[in-house]
Amino acid sequence: MVPRMPRPTPLDHLRRHALAAAFPRPTTLPAALAAIGFVQADPIRAPARAQDLILRHRVRAYRAGELERRYPRLALEEGYLHVYGFMTPDLHALLHPRRDPALPDGMLVPDSIAQSVLAHVRHHGPSHPADIAIALGTGRTVNAWGGQSQATTRALDLLQHHGLLRVAGRRRGIRVYAAAPSPAATLAPADRLARLALHLARQLAPVAQPTLTGLVARVARMTIGEQPRPGAVADLLRRGELQAAEIDGVTYLWPAGTPPAPRPAPALRFLAPFDPLVWCRRRFEHLWGWEYRFEAYTKPEKRLRGYYALPLLWRGDVIGWVNLARTAHGLDATPGFIAGRPDDPAFTRAFDAEVAAMAAFLHGDTTA
């Protein structure tokens, strides 16, 4: 007699929903970017940048550095949503014009250095920060981390953030800036924020209501300079554009009309620390029962998982992590497990196959 499988719990359904939302069927890079809308960026390469580690699970035959190499032809923009990343033009347009309550009238008025930088880029075309610094020679200033930066570099960041400049590409990993086109007619602030909230809900679905509310408030401060009351998330729930379910006392949200989640494929994946499945640490702990921490900025003696530990997904469960290192002989993979290594021979085969796939993904990466 075949034993009866236990009935899935609400938490099982939540895990399945999260996996289905995070990992649609792999497709082409342009199609994946259009579907995702936003990919978080991070400069650490251990063994590859976050944006590449995220895309490798969503794009067929993706290779490290491909996004940067193809960026000028992909009609993408860079900037801050809730974090810094690559995004579609439609999403980028919702962020502008940015209003800042700390600025006069809420709008950026470039100072003398920023005006000079903007005029230089508009006159000379796509410009590297080093070339601008040489041309204008405006000295150095304190950056957001307490260190020293070229005043022109700070001006470039400010002008890009407020939509006067855009990133046209990269040269050896450094952003090259170009003048941004004049913005099209914009929506009312409440409509812009509603669309941004729906995007975040889709990107992180299913997302805990406090997490989404906090992210929308953060985005609102960086775009419209305030948050309308009673709040974009509450409005979307009231209008039925977001659906909700309470699981273990936590209310989770997702866009209305999301199809039922299929059963997760029996795959093994090494995930990026900023993968949408991993991004919200509180949800991660609720789904998988353990705390994942990103420890690249943690002192070595205090690390529990490793400098750049990648969560290890196996058959619909995140069972541990893996640290990867390039060596003269290839790629070294050191796993760690929450409840011990699976004794299923299929796990060993799948793990070795993922190491080989990761090595192929890294081969030929010339970005720096």
N, C-alpha and C positions, 0 to 999 in steps of 0.2 A: 504494500500500500504506500503510495507516495505521500509524504508528510505535507500537511497543509501549511502554506506560507503564512506568517503572521500578517494581520491586517495593517497596512501602512498607517502610521500615526500622523497627526497634523504637522509635527516637526519633520517627518519623512517627506510629506508633500512640500513643505517649505524648502527643504534641501533640493528636491527635484526641480522646483520652480527656479531656484537660484542657479542651478547648474544649466538648465535649459536657456535661461536668459543670458548667462555668461558665455556659453559656447554654442552658438548656432553653427550650421553646417559651414565649413571653410569655403571661401570663395576667392575672388580676385582682390587685389589690394584696393582698387577704387571702389568696388562694391562693398567691401568690408568697412572701409572708412565712411561711406555714405550711410551704412546701417548703424555703425557705432556712433558716429557723430563727433566723438571726442576720445582722444587717447592721451593719457597722462604721460608727461615727459620727465626724465630724470637723467642727469649726466653720468652717474656711476656706471662703470662697465665691469660687472662682476658676475657672469662673464660678458654680459651685453647690457645695453641700456634698457630701461624699463619699457619704453615704447616698443622696442623690437621684441622683447620677451612677451609682451601682451599680444602683439600682432601675430606671432608665430603660430598660435593656436587658432587663429581666425582667418588666416590667409594661406591658400595652398602654396607649398614650396617656398615659403617666405625665407629670406636670408637676412641676417643681421646687417644693419646699415641701409637696407633697401628704402625705408621711408625717407631718410635723409637724401639718398642719391636721387630719388624720384620726386622729391618734394616740389621743385619748381614746375613740374608737369602735372601735379595732382590737384591743383586749384584748392590748396589748403591754406589755413591761416594759423598763426600761433598766438597764444595769449592766455590770460587767466580766466578760467571759468570759476570753479571753486579751488582749483590748483592750476599750475601751468601745464599746457599741453598743446596738442595739434587738434584742429577742429575744422569742420566744414564751414564754408562761407556763410551759409544761412544761420548757423549757430553763432558764428562770430558777429554777424550783423545785429543780433539781439543784445549784444553787450554794449553797443554804442548808440548814442553818445554816452560816455561814462560821466556820471556826476559824483562829486566828492564834496561832502559838507564842510570839509576843512579848507576848501578853496573859495575865493571870492565868487559869489553867484553860483557856486557849485561846479563851475566849468574851468578847465585848464586854460590859463593864459601863459604861453611860454615866456620864460625870462630871457635875458640877453643870451646866455649860453645856449639854451634850447632853441631860441630863434635862429642863432647862427648855425646850429646843427641841422635844423629843418631846412634852412635855405641852402646849405651845402648839399644835402641829399637831393633836394628838388632840382638843383642845378647840375650835379654831377651824375645823377642816377644811382643805381645800387652801390652801396658804400660799405666798406669794412670799418669797424670801429678804430682800428689802428691807423688807417688812412685819414680818418676824420680827426683823430687826436693830433696827428702830425700837422695837418692842414690848419687846425684852429689853435692848438697849443694852449688849452685853457687850464692846465694844472690838474690837481687831484682834490678829491673830497672824501668824506667819511661815508662808507656804504652802510646798508641796512644791518650788516653783521659786525659793524665796528671796525672794519678794515678800511684800506684805502682803495679808491677806484678813480679812474679818470673821470673828470667832471663831464666830459663828452659822453662817456659810456652811461653815466647816470641819466643824462639828458635823453639818450637814445631809448633807454628803458621806459622813461616817463612818456616820451612821445609815442612809442609803440603802445603802451598801456592805454593811452587815451585815443588811439585810432588815427593819429596823424602820420605815423609811419607803420610799415608792415615788414615782416621778415620775408625777404625774397628768396633766401636759401642760406647755405652755410659754406664757409671756407675753412677746411680743417676743424670742423666742429664749432666754429665761431659764427654767430649770426651776421648775415649781410642784410642791410636795411635798404628799403626803397620807400618812396612816397606812397602813401595810401590814397586810393581814389576817394572822391567826395562821397560821403554816405548817402544812401538812398533815403527816401522818406521812412521814418521810423514809426513803430507802433506806439500807442499810449503806454506809459510805464507799467501799469497794471497788466496789460496784455503781454508785454515783453517778459515780465516776471513769471506770468503763468506758463508761457511757453518754455522758459528756462527751467521752471520747476518740473514740468512734464518730462523734459529731457533728462534731468537728474534722476527722476523716478524710474524712467526706462533704463538708464545706464546702470543703476545700482539695484534694480528690482530683484526680489522684493526688499524694500528698504524700510527700516524702522521709522515710524512717524517722527520721533524726536530727532533722529539723524537728518531726515529730509528737511524738517522745519529749520534746523540749525544751518544746514547748507544753503537753503534758499535765503535765509536772513543774511548770510555772509555774501552771497552773490548780489543780493539787493543793495547792500552797503557799497559794493564795488561797481555797481552799474547805475542804479537810479538814485543812490544816496540815502535811501530810506526803505522801510518795508510797509506797504499799505496794510491797514487793519481791515478785517481780522486776520489777514495773512493769506498768501497765495495758496498754501497747502490746504487750509480750511476751505477756501473758495472752491478749489478743484474737487475736494471731497463732496461738498454740498451740491455741486453741479453734476456729480457722477462721472467726472473724467478720471478720477482715481478710485480704485477699489481698495478695500481694507479687510483684514482678518486679524483677530487677536490670537496669539499663540504663546502660551506660558506667560501671560500677562503683558506681552509686548504686541503693539499694534503695528502690523506690516502693511505697506502700501505698494501698489503697482498700477500702471496705466490700465484703464478700462479696455476691455476687448482683447486682452492678452490670451492667446490660445492655451489650452491645458498643456502642462509640461509633460513631455515624453519621458520614458524611463531613461536614465543616463546611460550612455554607452560605456562598456567595460574598458575604459581607457586609463592609461597612466600618464600623468602630465606633471612636469615641473613648472610651477606657476611663478609669475613675477610677484614681488612683494606688493605691487600696486595694481595687480589684476582686479577687475571689478568684483570677482568672486571673493577676493581677500580684503578689499579696500577698507570696508568698515570692520574694525577689529572687534567691536561689541557683537555685531552680527556673526562674525566668524566664530567667536567663542560659543555663541548660542547654537549655531549649526553643528559645529564639530566637537565641542566639549573641551577645548583647550585653548590657551592663550598664545597667539602668534605675535611676535614682536619683531619690528624692523630694527636691527641692531648695528647698522653701519656707523651710526654716530654715538654708539655706546662704547665706553672704555672696554678694551679687550678683556680685562679680568672680570668684568661684569656681564659678559655675553653668555646667554644660555643656549642659543641655537647656532650662532655664527655671524660673521661680518655681513654676509648677503645671503642668508638662508632662504631657499626657495621652497614654499609649501609644496608638499608631495600629495597629489590627488591620485587615488587608486579606487576604481570601481565605485565612484560616487561618494567617496569618503576621503577627507584630508587626514591622512594617518601619520604625518610627520613632515620632515623637511629634508632638503639636500643642499650641500655646499659643493660648488663646482669650481675647479681650478684648471687653467690651461697649463700643461706641462710639455716638456720636449717630446714626450711619447704620445700626446693626445690630450684627452680631457679626463681629469680625475673627478669622480663623483663620490662624495661621502655622505651617506644618508643617516638620519636620526629618526627614531620612531617614538610615538607616544605610548603605545601599548605593545611594543615588540615588532620585529620584522615578520611579515606574513610568511608562513611556511609553504604556501602554494607555489609549485614550480613555475606556474604562469606568471607570478609576480616577478621572479628573477628574469624571465625572458622579456617581460614588458619593461622592466627597469633598464636592462641592457639595451633594448631597442630605443628607449627614450634618450639614453646617453648618446647613442649613435646618431639619433635625429638631431640632438642638440649640437653635436660636433659638426654635422653637415650644415646646420643653420649658422654656425659661427665661421665656417670656412669662407675665406675670401673677404672678410669684413675689413675694409681699408679705412673706415671712418675713424677719426681721432678726436 
